[in-house]
Amino acid sequence: MKILVTGGAGFIGSHLVEKLVDEGHNIIVLDNLSTGNIENIHHLKNKIQLVKCDLSEKNNWIDYFSEIDIVFHLAALADIVPSIENPYAYFKSNVTATLNILEAATKYNIKKIIYSASSSCYGIPVEYPTSENAIINPQYPYALTKYLGEQLVMHWNKVYNLQSISLRLFNVYGTRSRTSGSYGAVFGVFLAQKIANKPLTVVGDGNQLRDFIYVSDTVDAFISAAKSNLSAEIINIGSGETNSVNEIVKFLNSKSINIPKRPGEPDRTWASITKAKKILNWKPKIKLEQGIVKMIENIDYWKNAPLWDEKSIEKATKSWFKYLGHQSEK
């Protein structure tokens, strides 16, 4: 098939593009490379077409939707703190760009769009494991804008009959996980600290539980969604299990220090994946221990990642505590 992937130079996107190329599909990647890393897809440069463009602005990139069969829409701004400091940029990237993608898909009669949504829309859940019918309660602009993008996708399905599936991703980790942003993702932070032989900065007491899902399992879910006959479905993608941050520290065999707990973050994320197993015929294969081994085998990827410590994290997350601090008081 002829497939278009937005955000294809990013963490999850690059793994998805790699798998699609292996399956023999014709791939076009749209990415502005603001957070994506061209090195992630450098080995595929002769097998794909990369178009650098800003999806939040309507221009010639829309014409690349001509004759496309399926669109995977992963392009987005992530990170909590920058979304608090500059919500306009996040609205533009995660909402306006999604609207533009949907209009392009409608114009060229795309068969199906798969949207990369975020489990952050649940906020601090009141039920565990958390199902797709749980209360939606975004705690910060990133979570809100990703949810608004999902709502647009579902609305275009309803009004314009654009076949669509939204996958709500939990804590995706793995090789090429991003290191950019105000504090990066947990494994990016920890692995850079491990390389430098520095203590791992554990938020709070480290007993918080997270549903970590390995990137290859996530990619398999995207492809299963694309190949299915399903439409207008919102589906959780997680491991269906939880591990504490302290367990990760133990797996990495490193020393650690504790830094203040952050407001607006749940003590637990735990996906109900009953729906994914039932209607996608999908289930995760990689256990956390296996995933961490894979990352350590490729640890050189993080040798140039930002090296965070207590002071730099405190400075980078100042706005987080300033604007979300009142939430912890409720």
C-alpha positions as CSV (number, residue, x, y, z in Angstrom):
1,M,0.0,0.0,0.0
2,K,0.9,3.6,-0.3
3,I,1.1,4.9,3.3
4,L,1.8,8.3,4.8
5,V,3.2,8.7,8.3
6,T,3.3,12.1,10.0
7,G,6.0,12.4,12.7
8,G,7.8,9.5,11.1
9,A,11.2,10.7,12.2
10,G,10.2,10.5,15.9
11,F,10.6,7.8,18.5
12,I,7.5,5.7,17.7
13,G,7.1,7.0,14.2
14,S,10.5,5.8,13.1
15,H,9.9,2.3,14.4
16,L,6.6,2.3,12.6
17,V,8.1,3.4,9.3
18,E,10.8,0.8,9.6
19,K,8.2,-2.0,10.1
20,L,6.1,-0.7,7.2
21,V,9.1,-0.7,4.9
22,D,9.9,-4.2,5.9
23,E,6.4,-5.2,4.9
24,G,7.0,-3.7,1.4
25,H,4.8,-0.6,1.6
26,N,5.5,2.7,-0.2
27,I,6.1,5.2,2.6
28,I,6.0,9.0,2.7
29,V,7.0,10.7,5.9
30,L,5.9,14.2,6.8
31,D,7.9,15.7,9.7
32,N,9.1,19.2,10.6
33,L,12.0,17.6,12.6
34,S,11.4,19.9,15.5
35,T,11.4,17.0,17.9
36,G,12.0,14.1,15.5
37,N,15.6,13.0,14.7
38,I,16.5,12.4,11.1
39,E,19.1,9.9,12.3
40,N,16.2,7.7,13.3
41,I,15.3,7.1,9.7
42,H,18.7,7.7,8.0
43,H,19.1,4.0,7.3
44,L,15.8,4.1,5.3
45,K,16.7,7.2,3.3
46,N,16.7,5.3,0.0
47,K,13.5,3.5,0.7
48,I,11.2,6.3,1.8
49,Q,10.3,9.8,0.8
50,L,10.8,12.4,3.6
51,V,9.1,15.7,3.3
52,K,10.0,18.4,5.8
53,C,6.9,20.6,6.5
54,D,4.8,22.3,9.1
55,L,1.4,20.5,9.3
56,S,-0.1,23.4,11.2
57,E,0.2,25.6,8.0
58,K,-1.8,24.7,4.9
59,N,0.5,24.4,1.9
60,N,1.9,22.0,-0.7
61,W,2.3,19.1,1.7
62,I,-1.4,18.4,1.3
63,D,-0.8,17.2,-2.3
64,Y,1.2,14.2,-0.9
65,F,-2.1,12.7,0.3
66,S,-3.0,12.0,-3.4
67,E,-3.4,8.2,-3.9
68,I,-2.5,7.5,-0.3
69,D,-4.3,4.4,1.2
70,I,-3.7,4.9,4.9
71,V,-2.5,7.7,7.1
72,F,-0.8,7.2,10.5
73,H,-0.9,10.5,12.3
74,L,1.8,10.6,15.0
75,A,3.1,14.1,14.6
76,A,2.7,16.1,17.8
77,L,4.4,18.2,20.4
78,A,4.9,16.2,23.6
79,D,6.1,17.2,27.1
80,I,4.2,18.8,30.0
81,V,6.2,21.9,31.0
82,P,6.4,23.5,27.5
83,S,2.7,22.9,27.1
84,I,2.0,24.9,30.3
85,E,4.4,27.6,29.2
86,N,3.3,27.9,25.6
87,P,-0.2,26.4,25.2
88,Y,-0.7,28.2,21.9
89,A,2.2,26.2,20.3
90,Y,0.6,22.9,21.5
91,F,-2.8,23.9,20.2
92,K,-1.3,24.7,16.8
93,S,0.7,21.5,16.6
94,N,-1.7,19.0,18.1
95,V,-5.1,20.4,17.2
96,T,-4.8,22.7,14.1
97,A,-2.4,20.3,12.4
98,T,-4.7,17.4,13.1
99,L,-7.6,19.4,11.5
100,N,-5.4,20.1,8.5
101,I,-4.5,16.4,8.2
102,L,-8.2,15.4,8.4
103,E,-9.2,17.9,5.7
104,A,-6.4,16.6,3.4
105,A,-7.5,13.0,4.1
106,T,-11.1,13.9,3.2
107,K,-10.1,15.8,0.1
108,Y,-8.2,12.8,-1.3
109,N,-10.6,10.1,-0.1
110,I,-8.1,8.3,2.2
111,K,-9.3,4.9,3.2
112,K,-8.3,5.1,6.9
113,I,-6.5,7.2,9.4
114,I,-4.9,5.9,12.6
115,Y,-4.4,8.5,15.3
116,S,-1.8,8.4,18.0
117,A,-3.7,9.6,21.1
118,S,-2.5,9.8,24.7
119,S,-3.6,8.1,27.9
120,S,-2.9,11.4,29.6
121,C,-6.4,12.4,28.7
122,Y,-7.5,10.3,31.8
123,G,-5.6,12.7,34.1
124,I,-5.6,11.1,37.6
125,P,-7.9,8.1,37.0
126,V,-10.5,6.9,39.4
127,E,-10.6,3.3,38.2
128,Y,-7.9,0.7,37.7
129,P,-7.2,-0.8,35.3
130,T,-8.4,2.2,33.3
131,S,-10.8,1.5,30.5
132,E,-11.7,3.5,27.4
133,N,-14.9,4.6,29.1
134,A,-13.2,6.2,32.1
135,I,-13.7,9.8,32.9
136,I,-11.7,12.2,30.8
137,N,-9.8,14.8,32.9
138,P,-6.7,16.3,31.3
139,Q,-4.4,18.0,33.8
140,Y,-2.3,20.1,31.5
141,P,-2.4,21.6,27.9
142,Y,-0.5,18.7,26.3
143,A,-3.1,16.2,27.5
144,L,-5.9,18.5,26.5
145,T,-4.7,19.1,23.0
146,K,-4.1,15.4,22.3
147,Y,-7.6,14.7,23.4
148,L,-9.0,17.5,21.3
149,G,-7.2,16.0,18.3
150,E,-8.8,12.7,19.1
151,Q,-12.2,14.3,19.2
152,L,-11.6,15.9,15.8
153,V,-10.7,12.5,14.3
154,M,-13.9,10.9,15.7
155,H,-16.0,13.8,14.5
156,W,-14.6,13.5,11.0
157,N,-15.5,9.8,11.1
158,K,-19.1,10.7,12.1
159,V,-19.7,13.6,9.7
160,Y,-17.4,12.8,6.7
161,N,-17.3,9.0,7.0
162,L,-13.5,9.1,7.3
163,Q,-12.6,5.6,8.6
164,S,-10.6,6.1,11.7
165,I,-9.1,4.5,14.9
166,S,-7.6,6.3,17.8
167,L,-5.0,4.5,19.9
168,R,-4.6,5.8,23.4
169,L,-0.9,5.1,24.2
170,F,0.3,4.5,27.8
171,N,4.0,4.8,28.8
172,V,5.8,3.8,25.6
173,Y,9.5,3.1,25.9
174,G,12.3,1.5,23.9
175,T,15.2,2.2,21.7
176,R,15.3,5.8,20.2
177,S,13.0,7.1,23.0
178,R,13.2,10.8,22.9
179,T,15.7,12.8,24.9
180,S,14.5,16.3,24.0
181,G,12.2,18.5,26.0
182,S,12.4,20.1,29.4
183,Y,13.2,16.9,31.2
184,G,12.8,14.2,28.7
185,A,11.1,10.8,29.2
186,V,12.0,8.7,32.1
187,F,14.2,6.2,30.3
188,G,16.0,8.9,28.3
189,V,16.8,10.7,31.6
190,F,17.9,7.5,33.4
191,L,20.0,6.1,30.6
192,A,22.0,9.3,30.1
193,Q,22.6,9.5,33.9
194,K,23.7,5.8,33.9
195,I,26.2,6.5,31.1
196,A,27.6,9.4,33.1
197,N,27.7,7.3,36.3
198,K,25.4,9.8,38.0
199,P,22.5,8.9,40.3
200,L,19.1,8.4,38.8
201,T,16.6,11.2,39.6
202,V,13.5,9.5,41.0
203,V,10.4,11.7,41.2
204,G,8.7,11.3,44.6
205,D,9.3,8.1,46.5
206,G,9.6,6.0,43.4
207,N,6.7,3.8,44.3
208,Q,4.4,5.3,41.6
209,L,3.3,2.6,39.2
210,R,3.4,2.9,35.4
211,D,2.1,0.8,32.6
212,F,5.2,0.6,30.3
213,I,4.6,-0.7,26.8
214,Y,7.5,-1.5,24.5
215,V,7.7,0.4,21.2
216,S,7.6,-2.7,19.0
217,D,4.4,-3.8,20.7
218,T,3.0,-0.3,20.1
219,V,4.0,-0.5,16.4
220,D,2.2,-3.9,16.1
221,A,-0.9,-2.3,17.5
222,F,-0.8,0.5,14.9
223,I,-0.4,-2.0,12.1
224,S,-3.1,-4.3,13.5
225,A,-5.5,-1.3,13.6
226,A,-4.7,-0.3,10.0
227,K,-5.3,-3.9,8.7
228,S,-8.5,-4.3,10.7
229,N,-12.0,-3.6,9.4
230,L,-12.7,-1.5,12.5
231,S,-13.6,2.2,12.5
232,A,-14.7,4.8,14.9
233,E,-13.0,3.0,17.7
234,I,-10.9,4.3,20.6
235,I,-8.6,1.7,22.0
236,N,-6.1,1.7,24.9
237,I,-2.6,0.4,24.1
238,G,-0.6,-0.6,27.1
239,S,1.0,-3.7,28.7
240,G,-1.9,-4.3,31.0
241,E,0.7,-4.5,33.8
242,T,2.4,-2.1,36.2
243,N,5.9,-1.6,37.4
244,S,7.3,1.0,39.9
245,V,10.0,3.5,39.1
246,N,12.0,1.9,41.8
247,E,11.9,-1.4,39.9
248,I,13.4,0.3,36.9
249,V,16.2,1.7,39.1
250,K,16.8,-1.8,40.3
251,F,16.8,-3.2,36.8
252,L,19.4,-0.6,35.7
253,N,21.5,-1.4,38.8
254,S,22.1,2.2,39.6
255,K,22.1,4.5,42.6
256,S,19.3,7.0,42.8
257,I,18.2,10.2,44.6
258,N,14.7,11.5,45.1
259,I,13.3,14.8,43.9
260,P,9.9,16.4,44.7
261,K,6.7,14.7,43.5
262,R,5.0,16.7,40.7
263,P,1.4,17.8,40.9
264,G,-1.1,16.6,38.3
265,E,0.7,13.3,37.9
266,P,-1.1,10.1,38.8
267,D,0.3,7.6,41.3
268,R,-0.6,4.9,38.9
269,T,-1.2,4.4,35.2
270,W,-2.6,1.0,34.3
271,A,-4.3,0.3,31.0
272,S,-7.3,-2.0,30.6
273,I,-6.3,-3.7,27.3
274,T,-9.3,-6.1,27.1
275,K,-10.7,-4.2,24.1
276,A,-7.4,-4.2,22.2
277,K,-7.1,-8.0,22.8
278,K,-10.7,-8.6,21.7
279,I,-11.2,-6.5,18.7
280,L,-7.6,-6.0,17.4
281,N,-6.5,-9.5,18.2
282,W,-3.4,-7.8,19.6
283,K,-1.5,-8.4,22.9
284,P,1.9,-7.2,24.1
285,K,4.9,-9.5,23.8
286,I,7.8,-7.7,25.5
287,K,8.1,-7.8,29.2
288,L,9.7,-4.8,31.0
289,E,12.9,-6.7,31.8
290,Q,13.3,-7.7,28.2
291,G,12.7,-4.1,27.0
292,I,15.3,-2.7,29.4
293,V,17.9,-5.2,28.2
294,K,17.2,-4.1,24.6
295,M,17.7,-0.5,25.6
296,I,20.9,-1.2,27.5
297,E,22.2,-3.0,24.4
298,N,21.7,0.2,22.5
299,I,22.7,2.6,25.3
300,D,25.1,4.6,23.1
301,Y,22.0,6.2,21.6
302,W,21.7,8.3,24.7
303,K,25.4,9.3,25.1
304,N,24.6,12.8,23.8
305,A,21.3,13.1,25.6
306,P,20.8,16.0,28.1
307,L,22.3,15.1,31.5
308,W,19.8,16.1,34.2
309,D,20.4,16.6,37.9
310,E,18.4,17.9,40.8
311,K,19.1,21.6,40.1
312,S,18.5,21.5,36.3
313,I,15.3,19.5,36.8
314,E,14.1,21.9,39.5
315,K,14.7,24.9,37.1
316,A,13.1,23.1,34.1
317,T,10.0,22.2,36.0
318,K,9.5,25.5,37.9
319,S,6.4,26.3,35.8
320,W,5.0,22.9,36.5
321,F,4.9,23.6,40.2
322,K,3.8,27.2,39.7
323,Y,0.7,26.4,37.6
324,L,-0.3,23.0,38.7
325,G,0.7,23.2,42.4
326,H,-2.8,24.1,43.4
327,Q,-4.1,20.8,42.1
328,S,-2.3,18.9,44.8
329,E,-4.0,21.0,47.4
330,K,-7.5,19.9,46.3
